[in-house]
Amino acid sequence: MHTAMSNQTLVTEFILRGFSAAPQLRVLFFILFLSLYTMALCGNSLIVAAIAFTSRLHTPMYFFLVNLAVFDVICACTVVPKLLEILVAEKRGISYWGCVVQVYFLTWSLAAELLLFTTMAYDRYLAICQPLHYGSMMSPRVCVVLAGAVWGISVLGAGVNACLILRLTFCGPNVIDHFFCEIPPLLLLSCSSTYLNDIMSIMADIFFAVLNFVLTMVSYGFIISTILKMRTAKGKRRAFSTCSSHLIAVSMYYSTIIYTYLSPGSSYSPGTGKVVAVLYSTVSPTLNPLIYTLRNKDVKAALKNVLMLMVEKVSIGSL
């Protein structure tokens, strides 16, 4: 009995392979990812500050954008610091519990963002297709309930995933061919059966990714149909401009998540997996503030006010 237990607890640390790049390329990768990380943190933090301090932006759409910005920051902070450490210090080790924590926070933020995209599409559907009932159907109470559901369901989903990882046995190879702990490459290292994990991963992906993608597309289908019925070309252009940018963000995010978590473990490709992971863990959190808000005049004005306030405080503090 003791021997069996000791065999089960052999792996206490995993080694992240990271990018198999030449030393000079590692410097370029470090600069690239540090730049993306800085932009993601600054962009999302500024969006939160601008919306929080501007009363006219206290509407359902911007309330959900604040939630999206928070999850973008969680996602980037879960993945990028360890990646930078691998690139600059060659420190590739991550403890067993550190790996489980990374899986938890990553799956939590990804699931929450997928649910938020659906909620935001529903909000836009009501605003454009049901404008007379929008105030009552998207009241502050309804917004809080929807946001609470997003947080609650994603926390529960991430918890189930983490518990399923904890029941696995890792007793042999400990090199993860990735730059962070992600479920597909982690399952390949398990000495015990991952059948239940594979089934639950597919079920979670169908619920969080496929179902939400369908609901989002249905919402945008109704939105586009309503836009086409608009009489003014200017109104059509403005509405299509907003929808197209949202759809680009949504499509990129969904396609990467569906590829990563719906492809069977046996067909998982480490090289492609890393490229796809870069898109949803670093590129998407950087682009979301630009796509969703910086094309908006109200947000630009709010950001300008926040930046001016910050400059004033800095100049007063330096006197």
N, C-alpha and C positions, 0 to 999 in steps of 0.2 A: 504493500500500500504506500509506504513512504517513498519507494523507488519510483512508483508511477507518478506520485505528486511532484517529486523532484524533477522528473522528466518534463512535466507540464510547465514548470516555472523556469525553464532554462533561459528563455528570451526575456531579458529585463530592459534591453535597449535595442532600438532599430537604427539602421544606418540609411540615411537618405542619399541616394546616388546623385541627385540634382541633375545639372546639365553636363554632359560629357563634352565640354568645350575646351579649346586651347586656352592657355593662361591669358593671352592678350584679348581673347573674346570674352573671358570672364569679367575683365574690367569694363568692357562695353555693356555686358549684361547687367553688371552692378549699377552703372550709371543710368541705364534704361529703367530698371525696376525701381531704383531709388527715386527717379524723376516721376514715374507713374504713381508710386506710393505717396509721395509728397503732394502731387496734384490731387489724388483721390482724397487724402485727409483734408487738405486746404479747401478744395472745391465743395465737398460735402459739409464741412464745418461752417463755411461761409453761407451755404444755402440754409442750413438750420438757423444760423444767427439772423440772416436777412428776413426769414419768414417769422421767427419768434418776435423780432423787434418792429415788425411792420403790421399794424392792425388790419390794413386792407387786404393783406394776404392770409388772414385767418379764415380761410374757406376750406371746404372738404378736400379739394384737389391738392392744395399746398400742405394740408395736414398729413395726407398720405405720402407726399413727397418728403416730408421730414422723416417719417418712418423709413422710407426707402433709403434716405441718406444715412440714417443710423445703421441699417443693415449693411450698406456698402462699406462703411467704416469697420464694422465687425468682421466682415469677410476679408477685407484687405489686411487688417491687423492680425488675423488668424494665420494667414499664409505668408505674407511678404517678409516680415522680420526674420523668420527662419531661413527663407530663401537668400536674403542679403547676407546672413551669417555664413551660410554655406559658400557663397561666392567670394566673400572677403576674407574669412578666417579658416576656410576649409573644415569648419566644425560641422560634421555631418550627422553626429549622433543625436537621437531624440529618445527619451525614456519611454517605456511602455505606457505609463500613465499620461505622459505628455502627448503621445500619439493619439490616445483615446480622447483626450480633451480637444485636440485639434480636429479630430473627426466630428466630435459633438458640435463645436462652434461653427465649423464649416457647413455641416448639413443643416444646422439651425438657420444660419443666414441665407443659405440657398433656398430652402423651403419657404422661408418667410418672404423672400423677394418674389418667388413665383406666385404666391398667394396675393401679394401686394399688386403685382401687375394685373391680376384679374380684378381686384377691388378697384384699381384706378381706371380700368377699362369700363367697369360697370358705372363708376362715377361719371365718366365722360359720356357714356350712353344716356344716362338720365339727363345730363346737362344739355345735350344736343337733341336727343329724340323726345324727351319728356320735360321740356323747360318749365311748363306751368306747374308741374308737381314736384320739381327738383327740390325746392326749399323744404317740403314736408318729408319727402322720401330720403333725403340726405341731411337730416337734422344733426346737430352736434351729438345727440345721444346715439343716433344710428352710426355715426362715424366712429365714436368710441367703441361701440359694440363690434363693428367690423374690424377695427384695429386690434381689439382684444382677442378676437377670434384668430386673426393672423398670428399674433404672438403665441397664443395658447396652443394652436394646432401645430405650429412649427417647433415649439419647445417639446411637445409630446413626441412628434415624429423623430426629432433628433435624439431624444432620450431612448426611444425604442431601438434606433440604429446603434447607439453607443452600448446598450445592454446586449445586443446581439454580437457585437465585437468582443465584449467581455467574456462571453461564454465559449469563445474559440480558444484552442490550444496552439501556442506558438513555441515549437520545441526544436526547430532546425534553422533554416536560413533566416537571416534577419535584415537583408539588404532590400530596401524598398526602391524600386526603379522609378523614382519620382522626386519632386523637390518639396513635397509635404505629405502627410499621412492622408491618403484618400482611400475610400473603401475598395474599389476594384483591385489595385495593386496589393493592398494589405491582405485581401482574401486569398491571393495566390500563395502567400507564405504560410497559411494555416496548415497545421498537421491534422486537424480534425475536419469533419465534414462541414462544408459551407453551404449546403443545400438550402437550409432555412434562411440563411443570410441572402442568398441569391434570389430566392422567392420573394422575401420581404423587400429587397432592393427594387425588384421589378414592380411589385405592388405599389410601393411608395412613389416610384417614378411615374407610374400610370396615373396615380392620384395627383401628385404635386405638379408634374410636368405636362403629361398628355392631356388630362382632363382640364387643367387650368388653361392650357394653350388653346384648346377647342373653345372654352367659354370666352376667352379673350378675343379670339378670331370672330366668334359669333357677335360679340358686342361691337367690334369694329365693322363687321358686315352691316349691321343696322345703322351705325354711325355714317358709313360711306353712302349707304342708300339714302339717308336723310340729307346728307350734304349735296348729293346729285340733284335733289329736288329744290335746292335753294335757287332763288331767282337771280341774285347778284353774283357776278364773277368774282368780285373782291371777297365776299363771304365764303365762296367755295375755296378760293385760293388759301385764305387764312386757315380754314378748317382742315383742308388737305395737308397743309404745311405742318400743322400740329400732329395730325394722325400719322403722316409718313415718318416723322422722326421717332414717334413712340413705337411704331411698328418695326422700325429698324432695330431699336434697342431690344424690344421683346423677342424678335426673331433670332437675333444673334445669341441672346441669353438662353432661350429655350432649346435651340439646336445643339448648343454645347452641352447642356445638362442632359438632354435626352440621349445624346451620343455616349456620354460618359457612363450613365447609370442604367441604360437599357441594353447596351451591348453585352452579350454573355461574357463571363469571366475568361473563358477559354480563348475568345477572340480579341481580348484586350491588347491593344498595341501601346507600349510605354511611350514611344516617340510621339505618336498622334495624341495620346492622353495628356502629355505635358503641354503641347501646343494649345489644345482645347482648354486645359486648366488655366493657362495664362490668360486666355480670353475672358473667362468668367470670374477669375479671382483678382485680376489686376486691371485689365483693360476696361471691363464693364463698370467697376466702381469709379474709374476715372472719367469715363464718357457720360455716365448717367446724369451728373449735374449739368453738363453741357447740353445734352440732348433734351432733357426735360425742362430746363429752366432758363438757360442763358439766351434763348431766342425770344424770351418773353420780356416786353418793355417794363412791366410792373416789377419783375424780379431784378432786372438791370438797375432800375431806380433804387430799389431797396438795398441791393448790394453796394451801390455807390454811397448811399447814406451810412451803411455799416462801416465801410472802408474809411470814409471821412471821419467818422466817430473814433475809429481805432487810431488814425493818424493824429487826431487832436489829443487823445489820451497819452500817446507816446511822446508827443511834443511837450505836453504839460509836465509829464513825468521826468523828462530830460532837463527841464529848467531848474 
